[in-house]
Structure formats: structure tokens, C-alpha cells
Amino acid sequence: MSLTLRYMTLHDVAQVAAIDRLAFDLPWSERSYAYEVMESTYSYMVVLEAANEAAPVGWRRWLAPLNGRVQTHRIVGYGGLWNIMSEAHISTIAVHPDYRGRGWGEILLAGMVRRSLALNAGYVALEVRVSNTRAQNLYRKYEFETISVKAKYYRNNNEDAYDMRLTLTPGAKLRFQERFAALRSAHPFTDTYTTHEPPRQHVSERKD
Ligand SMILES: CC(C)(COP(=O)(O)OP(=O)(O)OC[C@H]1O[C@@H](n2cnc3c(N)ncnc32)[C@H](O)[C@@H]1OP(=O)(O)O)[C@@H](O)C(=O)NCCC(=O)NCCS
């Protein structure tokens, strides 16, 4: 299986929204994702895509190339980053339940931190449910610290949120780059998200 970290496109939105419904009590709509991808000028939406090679079965055998292998692609996780002034804000992150615990959530988080560095953000902020210790462990692994509690932040059950922050000091940047390199050698993945600017076709297509 090969992994690619890349910008989310409109074609990904249905798969992303399906994972979102499995991951959260208050999922975003497909329309919200489409807005983030096509309209928002401060969003940097990311997906992690897994490609599998398999021998085709049934009629697909006749469509397969001569070597007889076909590739299937699937979105296994996604994230959302907003960049406003010097703040980068992780708006969402999730891995499909079938693929959790493999280091793939970490790839998404590390990818968004690396994109924040490329954007010259001073810090990365996020909110997380106080009950969500799994996600908090991931954030703490990347040196996020709790800076305050937002009371009754989640409207479905009035749960509090931890306001967490990673301040991108020179030392933190250095430690992050080492961690990113180690992650990349443990889980090799193709990365066009942290190395390229977003396509932003919608912006250049605007007539106003
Ligand atoms: C949070 C989430 C994205 C983590 O993704 P994942 O692929 O399962 O996590 P990874 O395998 O990359 O693990 C990375 C780190 O997360 C933490 N973690 C992951 N699974 C954990 C578990 N079951 N218990 C405790 N900590 C866990 C650990 O710190 C782990 O690092 P380690 O392997 O060195 O111990 C995923 O669980 C998810 O989609 N949850 C539902 C959506 C959600 O809660 N999003 C966060 C909203 S703020």
C-alpha cells in the first residue's frame, strides 16, 4: 500500500464527508467541505490517500493493463488548516475507523504543522474535547500544550474543550523537523501538501 499526502479536491469531498460522519457527533456538510476547498482563501485542506495494487477479478481483467495489476485509491483520512495572520488553526482531523492506530493520524497532523511552518505561522492552535484523550495524546506528542479550557464549547452535549497550542519557537521547529523526518522514514509517503502551494484555481478563475 502506498500513501500520498496531498491537497483535498472537490472530487474527494463525498469520501471525506463519509469519514467525517463516522468520526464526529457534529459532522460538517459536504457543502462546507466544498466551500473550504473551492472558496475559502485561508483554508489548506489535506487528505491522506492510500493506493493498493491488486489482481483484477471478473470483467475487470479485460480492462487491466498487460501486467495484470490494477490500482485502487481510497481516502483514509483528512484534515483542515486555516491560516489567518500569524495563527494557524487546525479545524478538523480524522482517520477512517478501519485505519486508525497505524500512524496515519500522525502523518496528517505533522503535515499540517509542516504546512504551518511553510506559511510562517507563529503558532498552531486547535480545540479538542476534554474526553478525547486519544487525540490529546497525539497533540502532546507534537508538543501542543493546553492553554485554557473553553467551557461548554460543544453544542451537542455542552462538553468543554481544551484550547491547545504549539508555539513555533526556533527550538520547537528544529525538534519538529527531526520528528517529521523520523515519521517519514517509518511510514514512507509521497508529500505534495507541505511542499507545494495550494492550486487555488477558484481564485484565479474569479472575474471580480
Ligand atoms: C485522533 C485520530 C486522528 C488519531 O489518528 P490515528 O491514526 O488513530 O493515530 P496514530 O496511529 O497516528 O497515533 C498517533 C498518536 O496518537 C495517540 N493515540 C493513537 N491511538 C491512541 C489510543 N488508542 N489511545 C491513546 N492514544 C492514542 C498516540 O499518542 C499515538 O502515538 P504513539 O503511537 O507513538 O503512541 C483518530 O483517532 C481519529 O480519527 N479520531 C476520531 C476523530 C477525532 O477525534 N479527531 C480529533 C478531533 S480534535
The ligand as a Gaussian input file, in Angstrom:
#p B3LYP/6-31G(d) Opt

LIG

0 1
 C       -7.336000      11.241000      16.636000
 C       -7.050000      10.419000      15.379000
 C       -6.992000      11.353000      14.177000
 C       -5.671000       9.729000      15.554000
 O       -5.377000       9.022000      14.365000
 P       -4.720000       7.564000      14.403000
 O       -4.330000       7.232000      13.018000
 O       -5.608000       6.629000      15.108000
 O       -3.446000       7.819000      15.335000
 P       -1.951000       7.329000      15.089000
 O       -1.931000       5.863000      14.829000
 O       -1.319000       8.211000      14.082000
 O       -1.302000       7.581000      16.534000
 C       -0.560000       8.756000      16.792000
 C       -0.571000       9.032000      18.292000
 O       -1.910000       9.277000      18.751000
 C       -2.080000       8.734000      20.065000
 N       -3.013000       7.614000      20.007000
 C       -3.456000       6.983000      18.886000
 N       -4.327000       6.000000      19.225000
 C       -4.424000       6.016000      20.572000
 C       -5.173000       5.250000      21.512000
 N       -5.988000       4.260000      21.125000
 N       -5.063000       5.555000      22.820000
 C       -4.241000       6.554000      23.237000
 N       -3.511000       7.325000      22.379000
 C       -3.592000       7.055000      21.060000
 C       -0.685000       8.263000      20.487000
 O       -0.011000       9.355000      21.061000
 C       -0.079000       7.906000      19.145000
 O        1.328000       7.923000      19.176000
 P        2.123000       6.556000      19.540000
 O        1.714000       5.553000      18.519000
 O        3.554000       6.956000      19.438000
 O        1.686000       6.180000      20.909000
 C       -8.112000       9.306000      15.161000
 O       -8.192000       8.538000      16.322000
 C       -9.493000       9.801000      14.802000
 O       -9.820000       9.982000      13.628000
 N      -10.371000      10.016000      15.820000
 C      -11.731000      10.493000      15.571000
 C      -11.763000      11.954000      15.164000
 C      -11.124000      12.824000      16.226000
 O      -11.312000      12.629000      17.437000
 N      -10.384000      13.851000      15.783000
 C       -9.745000      14.812000      16.655000
 C      -10.656000      15.977000      16.840000
 S       -9.920000      17.219000      17.892000

